[in-house]
Amino acid sequence: MGGWCSPRRPGRWWSRVVEAVRGYGLIVGMWVRSTLAYRASFLLAVVASFLTSGLDFVAIYIMFRHVDGLGGFSLPEIALLYGATTVSLGLADLVLGNSDRVGALIRTGALDTMLVRPVPVFAQVAADRFALRRVGRISQGAVVLVWGLAAAGVDWTPARVVLVPVMLLAGGGIFAAVFVLGAAFQFVAGDAAEVQNSFTYGGTTMLQYPPTVFAREVVRGVTYVVPLAFVNWVPALYLLGRPDPLGLPDWAAFVSPLVALAAFVPAAFAWRAGLRAYRSTGS
């Protein structure tokens, strides 16, 4: 099934995608039913996720008890940045977060078992141990984002209204591409989940702060090399009516979906190449 399943099974790419989505949904449904069988435990886990992920914003709030601005940005403006990147990462983490276990699956031989099942391998990897509690991170980020949008004094226009959901979904797509690329990298580097985390969780920590506090070389790197800036910096600057530090035009705020697609396609091919080159551990 090409890069998403066993490389021995041929078929058109569209049918492979449909099969992958169907298999993913079935596995996720199984884990969700298992989770909801203990609803009190699930609710406690969601609350814990909500509170734990909120500690980052608490630190930002405490900082603003001593300063009036950070890089020329007010607390509501930074709340917008924080909320947008937290929701985007939360969406990608909910759907594909378990892909960072590829190295462990290879080491234990569990990936070999997935190769012989009639479900695309990537669907199995991403859906395995699906953690519904991660909606706590998404909810917490959404609360902060709504407050930031309300308090930042955004000059709302139809274009800006449309941009908010586009920014969140495209940001999730960009992070998803990083998850897939990180999973593919583990075919080469073994259990290298921390390398992937440095770009996902490390990237979102950086994006919680305005680009004006970073060196121009760093901003260029996360714009043109690893395009994390399109998760929230570029669209958020348009929402706030602020100029882009690299001089990008206003329409660049709306290209995040194309950036996500441009990042995801090579990531998918990298996964396919890694899976084709994989040889059983013999475990």
N, C-alpha and C positions, 0 to 999 in steps of 0.2 A: 504494500500500500504506500509505496514511495516513502517520503520522509516522515509521514504521520503514523505509519503502521509498519508491518513487516515489509522489507524491501523486496520480498519475493512476489507480492501480490500486485498484479497490474490493475489498471483501471483509470478512467478519466479523473482529472483532478477534482471536478465538481462532485462526483459521487464519493470521492474520498473525503472531501470536506463534510458532506452530509453525514456520512458514516461516522466520522470523528465526532461531530456534534451530537449525534444520537447516542453514541457510546458514552461520551462524556456526561450527557444528561442522565443516562441510566445509572452510572456509577455515583454521580452526585446525589441523585434521588435516594439511593441506598444509604449513603452516609447521612443525609439530612433526616431520613426516617429514624436512623439509629440515634442521632443527636436529640431529636425531639421526643424520643422515648423517655428521656429524663429532663423534663422541661425546667424544673427548678435549677438543676445544674447548668443547663444551657443559658438560662437568664442570668445566673451569677457570672458565667463566663463572659457573656456579652457586656455586662456592667463593668467587669474587671478590665476588659479590653477598652471600653469607653474611657474609663478613668485613667488607665495606664497610658494610653496614647495621648490623653489630654495634658500629661505632665510637661510635654514640650511647650505647649502654649502657656502653661502656668509660668514656666521659666521666662518666656517672652514678656508676659504680663508683669512679673516682678521686676524685670529689667526696666520696663517703662514707668515704674514707680520712681525711678531715679533719673530718667532722661525724658526729654520731650519728643525726640525723634531718633530714628536710626537710619543713617544714609539718606536723610531727607524725607523719610516715610513715617507716617503717624501709626499709632497702634491699630486702628481699624484697617488701614491699608495693608499692614503686615498680616493682619488677621485674614484678609482676602487671599494673600499669597499662601499663608499657612493652610487655610481651609481648602483651597483649590488643589494643592499638591497632596494633601492628606487624603482627600476623597479619591483623587486619581490613583494614587498608590494603593489605597484600600480596595478599589475595584479590581485592579490588576492582581493584587495579592489574594483576593477572594477567589478569583477565577483560575489563576495560574501559579499561586504562591508555592504550591508543593513541588513545582518543577525544579526547585533547587536541591531536591533529594536524588537527582539522577546519579551523582557520584556514589552515594550510599547504596542505591539500587544496584549499580554495577559491582560494587565491592562485595555485596552480600549474595550476588547472583540472582536477585529478585527480578532484574530486568529480563533475564532469559525466560522466565515464566511468562512475562508480559508479551514476549515475542511470539509465543505460540497460541495466544488467546485470539479469538475472532473479533477483537476490538483494536482500533488504531493505538499504537504504543503511546503516542503523545497524549491522547485522551486519557489513557490509564494513568500516566505519570501525573498529569495535571489534576485529575479528579481524585486520586488516591488520598485518603484521609482528609477529605474536604472539610474545612473548618468553618462552619457557619457562624461561629462566634466572631469572626473577623468583621461582621457587619457593625460591631461596636466601634471600630476605627472609622469606618465610613460615616456612621452617625455622628460621632464626635467632630470629625472634620466638617460635616455639613452644617452643624450648629454654629461653629466658628465662622464658616464661610457666609452663612446667611446674616450673621451679625455684622461681619465686615462689609458686606455689600450694602447693608442698610445704613451703617454709620460712616462709610468712607466718602459719602457725597458723590456717588456716581451719577453722571449726567445721562440718564437713561434714554436710549434711542432704540428703535426696533433692532438695529444691528447689534447693539450691546446686549439686548435681551436674548437674542439668538446665540450670541457668543458664549454665554455662561455654560449652557449644557454642552455645546460643542467643545469648549475648553476641557471640561471634566471628562467627557468620553474619549476625546483624542489624547488627553494626558494619560488616561488609563491604557490606551492603545500603545503609547510610546513606552510606558513602563512594561507592558506585556511583551513588547519586542525585546526589551532588555532581559526579561525573565527567560524567554525562549533562547536568546543568544547565550545567556549564562548556562542554560541547561546543555546546549550544544557544546560549549567549551569544556564541560565536564567529561565528555568523551575523550578529550585529549589530556586534560589536567587532572583527572580523577576527582576526588571529593574536594572541589574548589568552590563550595557554596559561598564562602566569605568574599571571594572576588566578585561574585554576582551581587551580594548584599552591599558591597561598597558603592555600586552604581545605583541600586534601588533605594535601600534605606538611607545610605549615605547621601545619595543624590537628593532625596526628598528633604533631608535635613538642611542641605544647602539652599534649596529652593524656597524654604520657609522664610528666608531673609531676602531683602531687596538686592538687585544686581549692583546697585551703587556702592555696596560695601565690599565688593570683590574687585580684584585687579582686572583690568581690561582683558588680559590674556586668558584669565579663567572664564570670563564671560564669553569670549570668542570660542573657547574650547567646548563649553556646554551649549553653544549655539550651532557651530559648524561641524564639530567632530562627533560628540555624543549629544544629540539635540534635545537635551533635557529642558533647555530654556523654553521650548515650545509647550511644555507641560503647563506652565503658569506665567512665567515672566513676560513673555511676548504678548499673549492675550491680555494679561492683567494690566500691563502698562497702557494698552489701548482702552480698557475699561476705565482706568483712572485718568485718562487724558494726559499721560506723561510721555515724554519722548524716550525712544529706545536708546540706550547708551552706545549701541553700535550703529545707530542711524538707520535701522530698518524702517521701511515705509509702513503706514498704518495697515495696509492690506495683509501684511505678514502675520497679523494676529489671527487671520482666518485660514491659514494654511496648515494649522496643526494636524487636521485629519490626513493631509497629504504627507506630512512629515511622519506620522504614525505608520502609514502604509509603506513609505519609503524605508522605514526602519524595520518593519515586520517582514517584508519580502526577503531580504538577505538573511534575516534571522531564521526564517523557515527553511531556506536552502541550506544554512549552516547545520540546522538540526537534521535535515535529510542526509547531508553528507556525513555527519557524525554517526547516524544510525546505520548507514550503508557500510561504513568502515568498521563498525563494532564487531568484535569477535568475542565469543562467550568466554567468561572467566573460568569455566569448567567447574564452578561451584555446584 
